[in-house]
């Protein structure tokens, strides 16, 4: 069976654990999951440019329609920028920060979504994202040797994000009000029925604006934290820096000798992070039922 992985770790200040994360992930894939080293593309620091990451995805998607296990692991800064396409209800696009993002910009979720859609539905594309999408890159006074994987927004970006959110909500309400005109003059049903119709109209607005995006059957996202939380980059056992999410993920998988479901992994990750005083809740996103599959199974 085809097994391929693209691993990108970028230690942009103040981060120090990202390179260690992707190296540890590489070792895990080889040791427990039978990946060959020539089927793992590791991009560290200056190697992880925008072009290299996009080219890496092109390489990762190769292999025809055969059943495959593919992994993308990103460890580095996250960021949010004002939404320009009108497809984000919160007014912002989440993004990752390639090494050359100062010159080439960020890789936003819209672009990444287009890339993910290249992968066949019979492939297991597992996305492991150890970064923040909101919060602060500053450490708190009680958090010595802990930093957060997020590039804060400028004042101008915050204003633009707020404006994009207002625009989305205005257009949403205009669409719903226009749709409700067809109901005028008819007898309104029970409140419960009316609420269902109203909700359906809001959902119809989203489909009207954005279309139905294909989601590959086996694509799975493991994220380090909720959208409004911070992913920690911290000094771990032995004084070595790692992302707390990646560090404990690898620890749990190794302890289970590779046999652990996605749901069990995320549940135990959340517990372990909490017990070690990290204020982040890991997230799992996948098709219903897929959460019961073993981590990195086809």
Order of alpha helices (4+ residues) and beta strands (2+ residues): beta-alpha-beta-alpha-beta-beta-beta-alpha-beta-alpha-beta-beta-alpha-alpha-beta-beta-beta-alpha-alpha-beta
